[in-house]
Amino acid sequence: MNAAESHQADRNILVGIETTCDETACAVVADGREVLAGVVASQIDLHARFGGVVPEIAGRAHLEAINTVISAALADSGVDPGDVSAVAVANQPGLIGSLLIGLMAAKTLAWVWDVPLIGVNHIHAHAYSPALDAGPIEYPAVALIASGGHTSLYLCRSPMEMDLLGATIDDAAGEAFDKVAAILKLGYPGGPAIERAASQGRDDAVRFPRTLLKGQSLDFSFSGIKTAVLYHDNGVPGAVRDGVARGLEHLSEQEIADIAAGFQAAVVDVMRIKLRRAVKATGARTLIIGGGVSANSALRQAVIKLGKKFDVTVRMPATEYCGDNAAMIAGLGFHYLRAGLTDTLELAATATVRK
C-alpha cells in the first residue's frame, strides 16, 4: 500500500445522492467536511416555461441523469469504490417520484459495494451545509432553513439532534419568491430574478405586510405577502385606480424594481425577526442559515448584522452548497455512520415530514 492509498484508507469516504426535487446530484465527501467531488445536473431549463417544478418531468429527468452524475462524481473524486465507507441518500422529504430514483440508485450501490446505506433528511442536511469545506459547527445552534418547499427553524444540539421550533403554515419563502417573480414577469427561478430586480429598486418605496402570527410564534406564513403583491400590481378584483383598471402593463421598470425590493425586504425582515426570537428563546451561540434562499445577499447581510448584535457566531454555506446538493447529504451521513446509525435496504422514501 503506497502513501496515497494509506491516507485514503484512514478516512471515512461517503458517496452522497440527492434527488429530492429538481436537482440530480452526487458527491464524494471525506470525513464529513472535505468535498472531494460534487456534480449537480440542474433541471431549471425543463421547468422554466411552467414557472415551477413539474413532478412528472422531474422524475423522468432524474432517471435519465442519475447514472451519468454518479459516474462523473466518482471520476472527479479519484476514489475507488473499494475505498467507499458508506452511501448516504436523501430519502425525505421531497417529491416522491424524484426521491425513489435516488433511493434506488443508492440501494444498488450499497448492495454492489457491500457498504452501509444511510438515509438522510435533506432539510436537516441543509443545516449542516455550512460545515462543508469549512470548520466544524459549534453547537447548540439555531438554524433557519429556507427553500422552495420549506421554511423552518431548528434548535440544533449536534449535527444529528435537531428540534423543530417553527415551520411555514402555508407557502415557503422560496415558493413566495417564485410566485412573486411570476406575478412581476421576472422569470424563473424566482429567487435570483427577484434579487436582481430588487438591486435596482428602493426597499422603502413600497411597504408590504410582515406576517408574524400571534405572540412570539416561530412559525412562518408567506401566502399573505404574495397576495399583497398581486393586489398592489393588479388592484383588488373589480377595483380601479386613477380611473383605470390596474395591471402590470401600467408599471414602469422602476416600479417593478421597487416592488421586488419591497417584497424582498418584507420576507427578509420576517425571517430576521423569527431568528431573533429563536436566539433569545434558546440562548444558542451559533446562527445557521441554509437552503436555496440562504444564497440571497439581503438575507445574508441581515443575519450577519443579527449575529453581531447578539454576539453569536454566524455560519452560512458557500454559495454552491445553498441549494439542494449531495455533498451535504454525504457530510451529515458521516455523523450517522460514526454513530452506527445505518439503514437496511428496506429504507423507504417519505414525501412529507414535519420534524
JOCORDA-V569000 format. One record per run of one state. SS is the DSSP state (h for helix, s for strand, l for the rest). FROM is the first residue (numbers start at 1). LEN is the number of residues. If there is no record, write none. Layout:
SS&FROM&LEN + SS&FROM&LEN
This chain:
l&1&2 + h&3&7 + l&10&3 + s&13&6 + l&19&4 + s&23&8 + l&31&3 + s&34&9 + l&43&1 + h&44&7 + l&51&4 + h&55&23 + l&78&3 + h&81&3 + s&84&9 + l&93&3 + h&96&18 + l&114&2 + s&116&6 + h&122&10 + l&132&9 + s&141&6 + l&147&4 + s&151&6 + l&157&5 + s&162&7 + l&169&4 + h&173&11 + l&184&6 + h&190&9 + l&199&21 + s&220&1 + l&221&2 + h&223&12 + l&235&6 + s&241&1 + l&242&2 + s&244&1 + l&245&3 + h&248&3 + l&251&2 + h&253&30 + l&283&3 + s&286&5 + l&291&1 + h&292&4 + l&296&1 + h&297&14 + l&311&2 + s&313&4 + l&317&2 + h&319&3 + l&322&5 + h&327&12 + l&339&4 + s&343&1 + l&344&6 + s&350&1 + l&351&5
